[in-house]
Amino acid sequence: MSNDAQIKKFRKAVETKRAALGNKPKVAYTTNALLEINGDRVNLNTLSTEARCVEVARDLLMVESFTVEANEALDTNVSATIGGFTITQWVEDIKLRVRLIAWERDKKKLNAMDKQLQELMSEGARTADAIANIAAQLED
């Protein structure tokens, strides 16, 4: 199998994975996405790594845990809310953000692989590919 044939096969695999990845997830937060916790203000939209999402979720879960302990110690039943939203709502919104970060990471990886494969194609294969793309557009 020639290099161009292998590259074409790999590009199809990348395209299949890209199709399986689907469109960018729509993020519809339950909260207002502006969290104030432990003296810090966090905009969920600016969380750029899964590790940072875990840190924020950890802080939220600590607040929830301490609230449960305080309720038990005081024989009360006060729910933990931040900014008018429950801890569960905040955690669910952070899960949405994690899904978006993962999607963006996977999309970037697939685009990089496709670009690298395109660069490896011979000039003749690139020309044939471009002609096939033009023909497909003319048929639409």
TIMI-2910 file (N, C-alpha, C, CB; in pm, 1 decimal, decimal comma, always signed):
<rs>
+----------+----------+----------+----------+----------+----------+----------+----------+----------+----------+----------+----------+------+
!      n_x !      n_y !      n_z !     ca_x !     ca_y !     ca_z !      c_x !      c_y !      c_z !     cb_x !     cb_y !     cb_z ! resn !
+----------+----------+----------+----------+----------+----------+----------+----------+----------+----------+----------+----------+------+
!    +86,2 !   -117,7 !     +0,0 !     +0,0 !     +0,0 !     +0,0 !    +90,4 !   +123,4 !     +0,0 !    -97,8 !     +0,2 !   +123,9 !  Met !
!    +61,0 !   +214,6 !    -91,5 !   +142,8 !   +335,9 !   -102,6 !   +116,8 !   +429,8 !    +14,8 !   +114,3 !   +408,3 !   -235,6 !  Ser !
!   +209,3 !   +522,5 !    +32,7 !   +193,1 !   +620,9 !   +140,3 !    +64,2 !   +700,8 !   +122,6 !   +313,9 !   +716,2 !   +144,6 !  Asn !
!    +36,8 !   +742,3 !     -0,9 !    -84,7 !   +820,9 !    -24,8 !   -210,9 !   +741,1 !     +7,3 !    -89,0 !   +868,5 !   -170,0 !  Asp !
!   -208,3 !   +611,0 !    -22,2 !   -324,2 !   +526,4 !     +8,6 !   -342,6 !   +515,1 !   +159,7 !   -307,5 !   +385,7 !    -54,2 !  Ala !
!   -231,5 !   +498,4 !   +231,0 !   -239,4 !   +492,0 !   +376,7 !   -289,6 !   +624,3 !   +434,4 !   -102,4 !   +456,8 !   +436,3 !  Gln !
!   -236,3 !   +732,6 !   +381,3 !   -277,7 !   +865,0 !   +429,3 !   -426,2 !   +885,0 !   +404,8 !   -196,5 !   +976,9 !   +359,9 !  Ile !
!   -473,1 !   +845,1 !   +287,6 !   -616,3 !   +858,8 !   +255,3 !   -700,9 !   +776,4 !   +353,0 !   -644,2 !   +813,7 !   +108,6 !  Lys !
!   -653,3 !   +656,4 !   +384,4 !   -723,2 !   +569,7 !   +480,1 !   -728,2 !   +635,5 !   +618,4 !   -653,6 !   +431,4 !   +489,0 !  Lys !
!   -614,9 !   +691,2 !   +660,8 !   -610,3 !   +756,6 !   +791,7 !   -696,6 !   +882,2 !   +795,0 !   -466,5 !   +791,8 !   +827,9 !  Phe !
!   -700,2 !   +955,7 !   +684,6 !   -785,2 !  +1075,7 !   +679,8 !   -932,7 !  +1037,8 !   +689,2 !   -759,4 !  +1155,5 !   +550,0 !  Arg !
!   -969,4 !   +924,4 !   +628,5 !  -1108,2 !   +877,1 !   +641,7 !  -1138,4 !   +841,8 !   +786,3 !  -1133,6 !   +754,5 !   +550,8 !  Lys !
!  -1041,5 !   +780,6 !   +854,4 !  -1059,5 !   +746,0 !   +996,5 !  -1076,1 !   +872,0 !  +1080,2 !   -939,7 !   +663,2 !  +1048,6 !  Ala !
!   -996,5 !   +974,2 !  +1049,3 !  -1008,9 !  +1102,4 !  +1120,8 !  -1147,2 !  +1161,9 !  +1094,1 !   -896,6 !  +1202,6 !  +1076,8 !  Val !
!  -1191,7 !  +1155,2 !   +970,2 !  -1323,4 !  +1210,0 !   +934,7 !  -1434,7 !  +1135,0 !  +1006,9 !  -1345,5 !  +1203,2 !   +782,4 !  Glu !
!  -1421,1 !  +1002,5 !  +1019,1 !  -1519,1 !   +921,2 !  +1091,3 !  -1523,9 !   +962,3 !  +1237,9 !  -1485,4 !   +770,9 !  +1078,7 !  Thr !
!  -1405,6 !   +980,2 !  +1297,9 !  -1400,7 !  +1023,2 !  +1438,5 !  -1458,2 !  +1163,0 !  +1455,0 !  -1256,5 !  +1019,7 !  +1490,9 !  Lys !
!  -1432,7 !  +1249,6 !  +1358,7 !  -1486,5 !  +1385,9 !  +1364,1 !  -1639,4 !  +1382,8 !  +1357,3 !  -1429,2 !  +1472,0 !  +1248,4 !  Arg !
!  -1692,4 !  +1296,2 !  +1272,3 !  -1838,7 !  +1282,7 !  +1261,6 !  -1896,0 !  +1226,7 !  +1391,6 !  -1877,1 !  +1190,9 !  +1142,1 !  Ala !
!  -1826,5 !  +1129,9 !  +1452,0 !  -1872,3 !  +1072,0 !  +1578,2 !  -1868,0 !  +1175,7 !  +1690,4 !  -1786,7 !   +950,0 !  +1615,3 !  Ala !
!  -1772,7 !  +1266,3 !  +1683,2 !  -1760,1 !  +1371,6 !  +1783,5 !  -1880,3 !  +1466,0 !  +1778,2 !  -1629,5 !  +1450,3 !  +1762,5 !  Leu !
!  -1933,2 !  +1485,1 !  +1658,6 !  -2053,5 !  +1566,8 !  +1642,9 !  -2026,4 !  +1716,1 !  +1653,9 !  -2155,4 !  +1527,4 !  +1745,6 !  Gly !
!  -2134,6 !  +1788,6 !  +1665,2 !  -2125,7 !  +1934,2 !  +1675,8 !  -2085,8 !  +1975,3 !  +1816,6 !  -2259,2 !  +1999,5 !  +1637,4 !  Asn !
!  -2037,6 !  +2095,8 !  +1826,4 !  -1998,1 !  +2150,4 !  +1956,1 !  -2119,5 !  +2149,1 !  +2049,6 !  -1940,8 !  +2295,4 !  +1941,0 !  Lys !
!  -2100,9 !  +2094,2 !  +2169,8 !  -2214,4 !  +2088,1 !  +2263,1 !  -2263,7 !  +2228,3 !  +2300,3 !  -2174,7 !  +2011,1 !  +2390,4 !  Pro !
!  -2393,3 !  +2241,9 !  +2305,5 !  -2451,5 !  +2369,2 !  +2349,3 !  -2454,1 !  +2368,4 !  +2501,3 !  -2596,0 !  +2390,9 !  +2289,8 !  Lys !
!  -2410,5 !  +2477,1 !  +2558,1 !  -2403,7 !  +2487,2 !  +2703,2 !  -2515,5 !  +2579,4 !  +2750,6 !  -2264,2 !  +2539,4 !  +2749,9 !  Val !
!  -2609,9 !  +2520,3 !  +2821,4 !  -2720,6 !  +2597,3 !  +2880,6 !  -2713,3 !  +2576,2 !  +3031,9 !  -2862,5 !  +2552,4 !  +2822,1 !  Ala !
!  -2645,0 !  +2667,1 !  +3096,8 !  -2626,1 !  +2654,9 !  +3240,9 !  -2755,8 !  +2678,0 !  +3316,9 !  -2520,5 !  +2752,7 !  +3288,4 !  Tyr !
!  -2769,4 !  +2605,5 !  +3426,5 !  -2881,2 !  +2626,4 !  +3518,5 !  -2853,1 !  +2748,2 !  +3605,1 !  -2905,2 !  +2500,9 !  +3606,6 !  Thr !
!  -2726,4 !  +2765,8 !  +3640,5 !  -2685,3 !  +2878,7 !  +3723,7 !  -2655,6 !  +2998,5 !  +3634,1 !  -2561,1 !  +2842,3 !  +3810,2 !  Thr !
!  -2609,5 !  +3105,9 !  +3697,1 !  -2570,2 !  +3222,6 !  +3618,0 !  -2423,7 !  +3213,8 !  +3574,6 !  -2593,4 !  +3351,2 !  +3698,2 !  Asn !
!  -2355,7 !  +3103,1 !  +3606,7 !  -2217,1 !  +3073,5 !  +3568,8 !  -2115,1 !  +3164,2 !  +3637,1 !  -2201,7 !  +3085,3 !  +3419,5 !  Ala !
!  -2157,1 !  +3246,6 !  +3730,7 !  -2065,6 !  +3334,5 !  +3804,3 !  -2065,3 !  +3292,6 !  +3950,3 !  -2106,7 !  +3484,9 !  +3789,7 !  Leu !
!  -1966,1 !  +3215,8 !  +3986,1 !  -1957,9 !  +3154,2 !  +4117,5 !  -1863,2 !  +3233,1 !  +4206,5 !  -1912,0 !  +3008,3 !  +4106,3 !  Leu !
!  -1908,5 !  +3263,9 !  +4326,1 !  -1821,8 !  +3327,2 !  +4424,4 !  -1805,5 !  +3228,9 !  +4539,9 !  -1880,3 !  +3465,4 !  +4473,5 !  Glu !
!  -1682,9 !  +3178,5 !  +4553,5 !  -1656,0 !  +3076,8 !  +4655,1 !  -1517,2 !  +3098,7 !  +4714,1 !  -1667,9 !  +2934,4 !  +4595,2 !  Ile !
!  -1509,7 !  +3089,0 !  +4844,7 !  -1382,8 !  +3106,7 !  +4917,3 !  -1313,8 !  +3238,9 !  +4882,7 !  -1288,6 !  +2990,6 !  +4886,6 !  Asn !
!  -1391,9 !  +3341,3 !  +4861,4 !  -1336,5 !  +3472,2 !  +4830,3 !  -1293,8 !  +3491,0 !  +4685,9 !  -1221,5 !  +3497,5 !  +4917,1 !  Gly !
!  -1309,7 !  +3388,6 !  +4605,2 !  -1273,7 !  +3396,7 !  +4463,1 !  -1399,4 !  +3404,9 !  +4378,5 !  -1188,1 !  +3275,1 !  +4420,6 !  Asp !
!  -1389,0 !  +3478,6 !  +4269,5 !  -1496,4 !  +3481,7 !  +4170,5 !  -1453,9 !  +3395,4 !  +4052,7 !  -1528,6 !  +3628,2 !  +4124,7 !  Arg !
!  -1541,2 !  +3303,5 !  +4016,4 !  -1510,3 !  +3211,6 !  +3907,0 !  -1621,5 !  +3220,0 !  +3804,1 !  -1493,1 !  +3065,3 !  +3958,5 !  Val !
!  -1582,5 !  +3250,6 !  +3681,4 !  -1676,1 !  +3246,0 !  +3569,7 !  -1658,7 !  +3108,0 !  +3507,1 !  -1650,4 !  +3363,6 !  +3464,3 !  Asn !
!  -1762,6 !  +3026,6 !  +3509,5 !  -1751,8 !  +2890,0 !  +3457,7 !  -1704,9 !  +2888,0 !  +3312,2 !  -1886,1 !  +2818,4 !  +3469,6 !  Leu !
!  -1739,9 !  +2990,1 !  +3236,6 !  -1700,6 !  +2995,3 !  +3095,4 !  -1550,1 !  +3012,4 !  +3076,6 !  -1773,1 !  +3108,6 !  +3026,1 !  Asn !
!  -1480,7 !  +3056,5 !  +3182,0 !  -1335,7 !  +3076,7 !  +3169,6 !  -1255,7 !  +2956,9 !  +3219,5 !  -1293,8 !  +3200,9 !  +3246,2 !  Thr !
!  -1322,6 !  +2855,9 !  +3272,4 !  -1251,4 !  +2735,5 !  +3314,5 !  -1200,4 !  +2665,9 !  +3189,0 !  -1343,8 !  +2640,3 !  +3399,4 !  Leu !
!  -1068,2 !  +2651,3 !  +3178,3 !  -1012,5 !  +2601,1 !  +3052,7 !   -950,5 !  +2462,3 !  +3061,6 !   -910,2 !  +2696,0 !  +3003,5 !  Ser !
!   -942,7 !  +2407,5 !  +3182,4 !   -888,2 !  +2272,2 !  +3195,1 !   -978,6 !  +2188,6 !  +3285,1 !   -743,5 !  +2275,8 !  +3251,6 !  Thr !
!   -972,4 !  +2059,0 !  +3264,3 !  -1050,2 !  +1969,3 !  +3349,2 !  -1000,2 !  +1976,4 !  +3493,0 !  -1042,6 !  +1824,5 !  +3296,9 !  Glu !
!   -869,0 !  +1995,9 !  +3509,5 !   -812,5 !  +2005,0 !  +3644,7 !   -869,8 !  +2124,2 !  +3720,5 !   -659,5 !  +2015,9 !  +3638,3 !  Ala !
!   -883,9 !  +2236,2 !  +3653,1 !   -941,0 !  +2355,5 !  +3719,1 !  -1088,1 !  +2331,1 !  +3752,9 !   -926,7 !  +2481,7 !  +3628,0 !  Arg !
!  -1160,2 !  +2262,0 !  +3667,4 !  -1300,3 !  +2227,1 !  +3695,6 !  -1308,5 !  +2139,8 !  +3819,9 !  -1364,6 !  +2154,3 !  +3574,7 !  Cys !
!  -1215,6 !  +2045,9 !  +3832,0 !  -1212,8 !  +1957,5 !  +3948,5 !  -1186,5 !  +2039,2 !  +4075,1 !  -1104,6 !  +1847,3 !  +3931,4 !  Val !
!  -1095,5 !  +2135,7 !  +4067,8 !  -1067,1 !  +2221,0 !  +4184,1 !  -1192,0 !  +2295,2 !  +4231,0 !   -956,4 !  +2321,7 !  +4150,4 !  Glu !
!  -1263,5 !  +2353,6 !  +4137,2 !  -1383,4 !  +2430,0 !  +4171,7 !  -1491,1 !  +2336,7 !  +4227,0 !  -1436,7 !  +2506,8 !  +4048,5 !  Val !
!  -1509,5 !  +2220,8 !  +4163,0 !  -1608,4 !  +2124,7 !  +4212,2 !  -1570,8 !  +2075,8 !  +4351,6 !  -1621,0 !  +2005,4 !  +4115,6 !  Ala !
!  -1442,2 !  +2053,4 !  +4375,1 !  -1395,6 !  +2011,0 !  +4507,3 !  -1433,0 !  +2114,8 !  +4612,8 !  -1242,9 !  +1988,2 !  +4506,4 !  Arg !
!  -1409,3 !  +2242,6 !  +4582,3 !  -1444,9 !  +2348,5 !  +4677,0 !  -1595,1 !  +2350,3 !  +4704,3 !  -1399,8 !  +2484,9 !  +4623,8 !  Asp !
!  -1673,6 !  +2329,9 !  +4599,8 !  -1819,4 !  +2326,2 !  +4617,0 !  -1861,4 !  +2208,8 !  +4704,9 !  -1889,4 !  +2317,1 !  +4480,5 !  Leu !
!  -1802,8 !  +2094,3 !  +4680,1 !  -1839,5 !  +1975,6 !  +4757,4 !  -1793,4 !  +1986,4 !  +4902,6 !  -1779,9 !  +1850,6 !  +4693,2 !  Leu !
!  -1684,1 !  +2058,7 !  +4926,0 !  -1642,0 !  +2082,5 !  +5064,6 !  -1744,5 !  +2169,6 !  +5136,3 !  -1502,3 !  +2149,3 !  +5069,0 !  Met !
!  -1794,8 !  +2272,9 !  +5068,6 !  -1897,4 !  +2358,3 !  +5127,8 !  -2020,0 !  +2274,6 !  +5161,4 !  -1935,0 !  +2474,4 !  +5032,2 !  Val !
!  -2058,9 !  +2187,6 !  +5068,0 !  -2175,4 !  +2102,7 !  +5091,5 !  -2152,4 !  +2008,7 !  +5210,2 !  -2208,1 !  +2021,8 !  +4965,6 !  Glu !
!  -2035,5 !  +1947,9 !  +5214,9 !  -2003,4 !  +1856,1 !  +5323,9 !  -2002,6 !  +1927,0 !  +5458,6 !  -1868,4 !  +1790,3 !  +5299,2 !  Ser !
!  -1942,4 !  +2044,3 !  +5462,3 !  -1937,4 !  +2119,8 !  +5588,0 !  -2076,3 !  +2167,0 !  +5629,7 !  -1843,1 !  +2240,1 !  +5574,5 !  Phe !
!  -2160,4 !  +2196,8 !  +5531,6 !  -2297,5 !  +2238,3 !  +5563,3 !  -2374,6 !  +2122,1 !  +5624,8 !  -2370,0 !  +2289,9 !  +5436,6 !  Thr !
!  -2355,5 !  +2002,4 !  +5570,8 !  -2420,6 !  +1883,1 !  +5626,5 !  -2374,1 !  +1861,7 !  +5770,2 !  -2389,8 !  +1757,3 !  +5539,9 !  Val !
!  -2244,4 !  +1871,7 !  +5792,8 !  -2190,6 !  +1853,5 !  +5927,6 !  -2244,4 !  +1960,3 !  +6023,9 !  -2036,8 !  +1858,0 !  +5924,2 !  Glu !
!  -2250,6 !  +2084,1 !  +5977,4 !  -2302,3 !  +2191,8 !  +6061,7 !  -2449,4 !  +2169,2 !  +6094,0 !  -2283,4 !  +2327,8 !  +5993,0 !  Ala !
!  -2526,0 !  +2124,2 !  +5997,1 !  -2667,7 !  +2093,3 !  +6020,5 !  -2683,3 !  +1983,3 !  +6125,1 !  -2736,0 !  +2051,0 !  +5889,3 !  Asn !
!  -2599,5 !  +1881,0 !  +6116,2 !  -2606,3 !  +1773,2 !  +6214,5 !  -2568,1 !  +1823,4 !  +6353,4 !  -2514,7 !  +1657,4 !  +6173,3 !  Glu !
!  -2465,9 !  +1906,5 !  +6359,8 !  -2420,3 !  +1957,2 !  +6489,6 !  -2522,8 !  +2050,2 !  +6553,6 !  -2287,5 !  +2030,3 !  +6473,7 !  Ala !
!  -2594,8 !  +2124,9 !  +6470,6 !  -2689,6 !  +2224,5 !  +6520,6 !  -2834,4 !  +2178,2 !  +6515,7 !  -2675,7 !  +2351,0 !  +6442,0 !  Leu !
!  -2858,2 !  +2056,4 !  +6472,1 !  -2994,4 !  +2005,3 !  +6454,5 !  -3079,2 !  +2100,1 !  +6369,6 !  -3060,9 !  +1983,8 !  +6590,8 !  Asp !
!  -3021,5 !  +2139,6 !  +6256,4 !  -3092,6 !  +2226,6 !  +6161,7 !  -3100,3 !  +2156,4 !  +6027,3 !  -3022,1 !  +2365,5 !  +6147,6 !  Thr !
!  -3168,4 !  +2220,1 !  +5933,4 !  -3181,0 !  +2165,3 !  +5798,9 !  -3170,5 !  +2279,4 !  +5697,9 !  -3315,6 !  +2088,2 !  +5782,0 !  Asn !
!  -3054,5 !  +2342,3 !  +5695,8 !  -3030,8 !  +2454,0 !  +5604,7 !  -2955,0 !  +2400,1 !  +5483,9 !  -2951,0 !  +2570,0 !  +5675,1 !  Val !
!  -3005,8 !  +2430,5 !  +5364,7 !  -2937,5 !  +2380,4 !  +5244,8 !  -2825,4 !  +2476,2 !  +5204,7 !  -3038,0 !  +2362,6 !  +5127,6 !  Ser !
!  -2722,1 !  +2419,5 !  +5145,2 !  -2608,4 !  +2499,0 !  +5099,4 !  -2641,4 !  +2557,7 !  +4963,0 !  -2478,4 !  +2413,1 !  +5092,8 !  Ala !
!  -2643,7 !  +2689,2 !  +4958,2 !  -2663,9 !  +2756,5 !  +4829,6 !  -2555,2 !  +2862,5 !  +4814,3 !  -2807,5 !  +2820,7 !  +4819,9 !  Thr !
!  -2518,5 !  +2884,1 !  +4691,4 !  -2422,1 !  +2989,7 !  +4659,5 !  -2481,2 !  +3068,4 !  +4543,9 !  -2279,0 !  +2931,2 !  +4623,3 !  Ile !
!  -2498,3 !  +3197,0 !  +4568,6 !  -2556,3 !  +3281,7 !  +4464,7 !  -2699,2 !  +3244,0 !  +4431,3 !  -2472,7 !  +3275,0 !  +4340,5 !  Gly !
!  -2768,3 !  +3181,3 !  +4525,0 !  -2906,9 !  +3142,4 !  +4502,4 !  -2923,8 !  +3008,6 !  +4432,2 !  -2974,8 !  +3247,2 !  +4423,3 !  Gly !
!  -2813,9 !  +2938,4 !  +4408,7 !  -2820,5 !  +2808,8 !  +4340,3 !  -2763,2 !  +2701,4 !  +4431,8 !  -2743,4 !  +2812,7 !  +4204,7 !  Phe !
!  -2817,0 !  +2580,5 !  +4420,4 !  -2770,2 !  +2470,7 !  +4505,0 !  -2633,9 !  +2421,0 !  +4456,8 !  -2872,7 !  +2354,9 !  +4505,7 !  Thr !
!  -2566,3 !  +2349,7 !  +4543,1 !  -2436,8 !  +2291,3 !  +4507,9 !  -2454,4 !  +2193,7 !  +4390,9 !  -2373,6 !  +2219,0 !  +4630,8 !  Ile !
!  -2562,2 !  +2118,8 !  +4393,7 !  -2589,8 !  +2023,2 !  +4285,1 !  -2601,8 !  +2095,7 !  +4151,4 !  -2719,2 !  +1943,7 !  +4314,2 !  Thr !
!  -2668,8 !  +2209,5 !  +4149,6 !  -2681,7 !  +2286,0 !  +4025,1 !  -2545,4 !  +2334,5 !  +3975,9 !  -2776,0 !  +2405,9 !  +4045,4 !  Gln !
!  -2461,8 !  +2381,5 !  +4069,0 !  -2327,7 !  +2426,0 !  +4030,7 !  -2245,7 !  +2310,2 !  +3974,7 !  -2255,5 !  +2488,6 !  +4151,0 !  Trp !
!  -2251,6 !  +2196,2 !  +4040,9 !  -2174,0 !  +2079,7 !  +3996,7 !  -2221,3 !  +2034,0 !  +3858,1 !  -2186,5 !  +1963,3 !  +4099,2 !  Val !
!  -2351,1 !  +2033,9 !  +3836,1 !  -2403,0 !  +1995,2 !  +3703,6 !  -2353,1 !  +2091,6 !  +3596,0 !  -2558,1 !  +1992,1 !  +3704,3 !  Glu !
!  -2347,9 !  +2219,1 !  +3627,0 !  -2297,4 !  +2316,8 !  +3529,7 !  -2148,3 !  +2296,0 !  +3503,1 !  -2322,4 !  +2460,3 !  +3579,9 !  Asp !
!  -2074,5 !  +2259,0 !  +3605,2 !  -1932,0 !  +2230,8 !  +3585,5 !  -1915,7 !  +2105,9 !  +3499,6 !  -1859,5 !  +2212,9 !  +3721,8 !  Ile !
!  -2003,5 !  +2007,1 !  +3515,9 !  -1999,4 !  +1887,9 !  +3429,8 !  -2019,1 !  +1927,9 !  +3283,4 !  -2108,1 !  +1785,2 !  +3472,8 !  Lys !
!  -2111,2 !  +2020,7 !  +3258,3 !  -2131,6 !  +2068,8 !  +3121,5 !  -2003,7 !  +2131,7 !  +3067,5 !  -2247,5 !  +2170,5 !  +3116,4 !  Leu !
!  -1937,1 !  +2209,0 !  +3152,0 !  -1812,9 !  +2274,9 !  +3110,5 !  -1704,8 !  +2170,0 !  +3080,7 !  -1764,0 !  +2373,7 !  +3220,4 !  Arg !
!  -1696,2 !  +2065,8 !  +3162,2 !  -1598,3 !  +1959,3 !  +3139,9 !  -1624,4 !  +1891,8 !  +3005,1 !  -1603,5 !  +1855,0 !  +3254,9 !  Val !
!  -1751,3 !  +1866,0 !  +2974,4 !  -1785,4 !  +1805,0 !  +2844,5 !  -1741,0 !  +1893,6 !  +2728,8 !  -1937,1 !  +1779,1 !  +2835,0 !  Arg !
!  -1760,5 !  +2024,2 !  +2743,8 !  -1720,0 !  +2117,6 !  +2639,0 !  -1568,0 !  +2120,6 !  +2624,3 !  -1773,1 !  +2258,4 !  +2669,6 !  Leu !
!  -1496,5 !  +2122,5 !  +2735,1 !  -1349,6 !  +2122,2 !  +2730,4 !  -1299,7 !  +1995,0 !  +2661,5 !  -1289,8 !  +2133,2 !  +2873,7 !  Ile !
!  -1358,3 !  +1881,0 !  +2694,6 !  -1318,4 !  +1753,9 !  +2633,2 !  -1347,4 !  +1755,0 !  +2483,5 !  -1391,3 !  +1636,0 !  +2700,6 !  Ala !
!  -1463,5 !  +1808,6 !  +2445,1 !  -1498,8 !  +1815,7 !  +2302,9 !  -1397,7 !  +1902,7 !  +2228,0 !  -1642,5 !  +1872,0 !  +2284,6 !  Trp !
!  -1366,0 !  +2019,1 !  +2285,0 !  -1271,4 !  +2110,3 !  +2219,5 !  -1132,8 !  +2046,8 !  +2207,3 !  -1262,0 !  +2242,6 !  +2297,5 !  Glu !
!  -1089,6 !  +1975,3 !  +2311,4 !   -959,8 !  +1907,3 !  +2308,5 !   -958,2 !  +1801,5 !  +2198,1 !   -928,8 !  +1842,4 !  +2445,9 !  Arg !
!  -1064,3 !  +1720,7 !  +2190,3 !  -1071,0 !  +1615,1 !  +2089,4 !  -1076,7 !  +1673,0 !  +1948,8 !  -1192,3 !  +1525,8 !  +2113,8 !  Asp !
!  -1152,1 !  +1778,9 !  +1930,4 !  -1163,9 !  +1843,8 !  +1799,8 !  -1028,1 !  +1898,8 !  +1755,5 !  -1269,1 !  +1957,3 !  +1804,7 !  Lys !
!   -958,2 !  +1963,4 !  +1848,2 !   -826,3 !  +2019,9 !  +1818,1 !   -728,4 !  +1909,1 !  +1777,8 !   -771,7 !  +2098,0 !  +1940,1 !  Lys !
!   -733,9 !  +1797,4 !  +1849,2 !   -646,4 !  +1684,1 !  +1819,7 !   -675,0 !  +1627,6 !  +1680,7 !   -663,4 !  +1574,4 !  +1925,7 !  Lys !
!   -803,1 !  +1611,8 !  +1647,5 !   -840,1 !  +1559,8 !  +1515,4 !   -798,0 !  +1656,4 !  +1405,0 !   -991,7 !  +1534,2 !  +1508,0 !  Leu !
!   -817,2 !  +1785,5 !  +1426,4 !   -776,2 !  +1884,5 !  +1326,0 !   -625,8 !  +1881,7 !  +1304,3 !   -820,1 !  +2025,2 !  +1368,2 !  Asn !
!   -548,3 !  +1866,6 !  +1412,6 !   -402,3 !  +1861,3 !  +1401,3 !   -359,0 !  +1737,1 !  +1323,4 !   -337,0 !  +1862,0 !  +1541,3 !  Ala !
!   -423,1 !  +1623,0 !  +1352,2 !   -388,4 !  +1500,9 !  +1279,8 !   -421,1 !  +1514,9 !  +1131,4 !   -462,5 !  +1380,3 !  +1339,3 !  Met !
!   -538,3 !  +1572,2 !  +1100,7 !   -578,9 !  +1588,7 !   +961,3 !   -481,9 !  +1681,5 !   +888,5 !   -722,6 !  +1643,9 !   +952,8 !  Asp !
!   -442,4 !  +1789,0 !   +953,7 !   -348,9 !  +1882,8 !   +892,1 !   -215,4 !  +1814,9 !   +864,3 !   -328,4 !  +2005,5 !   +982,0 !  Lys !
!   -168,7 !  +1737,1 !   +959,8 !    -42,7 !  +1666,3 !   +942,8 !    -52,6 !  +1566,2 !   +827,5 !     -3,2 !  +1594,7 !  +1073,1 !  Gln !
!   -163,4 !  +1495,7 !   +819,6 !   -181,8 !  +1399,3 !   +710,5 !   -187,8 !  +1470,1 !   +575,2 !   -310,2 !  +1317,0 !   +732,6 !  Leu !
!   -253,9 !  +1585,4 !   +569,6 !   -260,5 !  +1661,2 !   +444,5 !   -120,9 !  +1703,0 !   +398,8 !   -350,0 !  +1785,2 !   +461,5 !  Gln !
!    -38,5 !  +1744,6 !   +495,1 !    +97,5 !  +1786,8 !   +460,9 !   +182,5 !  +1670,8 !   +410,5 !   +164,3 !  +1850,5 !   +581,5 !  Glu !
!   +151,1 !  +1549,5 !   +453,4 !   +227,9 !  +1432,9 !   +412,8 !   +188,7 !  +1380,6 !   +274,1 !   +210,9 !  +1323,6 !   +514,8 !  Leu !
!    +72,4 !  +1422,6 !   +224,9 !    +26,9 !  +1375,2 !    +94,0 !   +117,6 !  +1427,8 !    -17,1 !   -118,8 !  +1418,5 !    +68,6 !  Met !
!   +133,5 !  +1348,2 !   -121,7 !   +211,0 !  +1393,3 !   -237,2 !   +132,3 !  +1501,1 !   -311,3 !   +244,6 !  +1274,2 !   -332,1 !  Ser !
!   +202,6 !  +1576,2 !   -391,6 !   +138,6 !  +1685,2 !   -466,8 !    +28,0 !  +1630,6 !   -557,1 !   +243,3 !  +1761,7 !   -551,2 !  Glu !
!    +52,9 !  +1517,0 !   -621,0 !    -47,1 !  +1456,3 !   -709,6 !   -172,8 !  +1416,5 !   -633,4 !    +11,6 !  +1334,0 !   -779,9 !  Gly !
!   -155,2 !  +1360,1 !   -514,5 !   -270,6 !  +1319,5 !   -433,8 !   -348,1 !  +1442,0 !   -384,5 !   -225,0 !  +1233,5 !   -313,8 !  Ala !
!   -275,5 !  +1548,1 !   -350,8 !   -344,0 !  +1672,1 !   -307,6 !   -425,9 !  +1730,5 !   -421,8 !   -241,4 !  +1777,1 !   -257,3 !  Arg !
!   -368,0 !  +1728,6 !   -541,9 !   -439,2 !  +1781,2 !   -659,2 !   -564,8 !  +1698,2 !   -685,5 !   -347,0 !  +1781,0 !   -784,7 !  Thr !
!   -552,9 !  +1566,6 !   -679,7 !   -668,3 !  +1478,3 !   -701,0 !   -774,3 !  +1503,0 !   -594,9 !   -625,1 !  +1330,2 !   -699,1 !  Ala !
!   -731,6 !  +1523,7 !   -470,8 !   -824,2 !  +1552,4 !   -360,9 !   -898,1 !  +1684,1 !   -384,5 !   -748,6 !  +1557,4 !   -226,9 !  Asp !
!   -824,5 !  +1785,6 !   -427,5 !   -885,5 !  +1916,5 !   -453,8 !   -986,4 !  +1907,5 !   -567,8 !   -777,2 !  +2020,7 !   -487,4 !  Ala !
!   -953,4 !  +1833,0 !   -670,6 !  -1045,2 !  +1815,3 !   -784,1 !  -1171,4 !  +1742,6 !   -738,4 !   -976,3 !  +1736,6 !   -899,3 !  Ile !
!  -1155,7 !  +1640,8 !   -655,6 !  -1272,2 !  +1566,3 !   -605,3 !  -1360,9 !  +1657,0 !   -520,5 !  -1227,0 !  +1443,3 !   -522,5 !  Ala !
!  -1301,2 !  +1743,5 !   -438,3 !  -1378,8 !  +1838,1 !   -356,4 !  -1456,5 !  +1935,4 !   -443,3 !  -1286,5 !  +1915,5 !   -261,8 !  Asn !
!  -1392,8 !  +1985,5 !   -548,6 !  -1460,2 !  +2078,8 !   -639,5 !  -1575,3 !  +2008,5 !   -709,7 !  -1360,9 !  +2136,6 !   -743,4 !  Ile !
!  -1552,3 !  +1886,5 !   -753,4 !  -1658,6 !  +1810,0 !   -820,7 !  -1775,4 !  +1787,0 !   -727,3 !  -1605,2 !  +1675,2 !   -871,6 !  Ala !
!  -1747,0 !  +1756,8 !   -602,3 !  -1855,3 !  +1735,3 !   -504,4 !  -1935,6 !  +1863,1 !   -481,3 !  -1797,6 !  +1685,1 !   -370,6 !  Ala !
!  -1867,2 !  +1977,1 !   -477,9 !  -1936,8 !  +2104,5 !   -458,7 !  -2022,8 !  +2140,7 !   -578,3 !  -1837,0 !  +2215,4 !   -432,5 !  Gln !
!  -1975,8 !  +2106,6 !   -697,8 !  -2054,9 !  +2135,5 !   -817,4 !  -2180,0 !  +2050,3 !   -825,7 !  -1971,5 !  +2114,6 !   -941,0 !  Leu !
!  -2177,8 !  +1931,0 !   -766,6 !  -2293,2 !  +1844,4 !   -767,6 !  -2402,2 !  +1889,9 !   -670,7 !  -2251,2 !  +1704,7 !   -735,1 !  Glu !
!  -2364,5 !  +1965,9 !   -569,4 !  -2463,8 !  +2011,2 !   -469,8 !  -2558,3 !  +2111,3 !   -525,9 !  -2396,2 !  +2070,1 !   -349,9 !  Asp !
+----------+----------+----------+----------+----------+----------+----------+----------+----------+----------+----------+----------+------+
</rs>
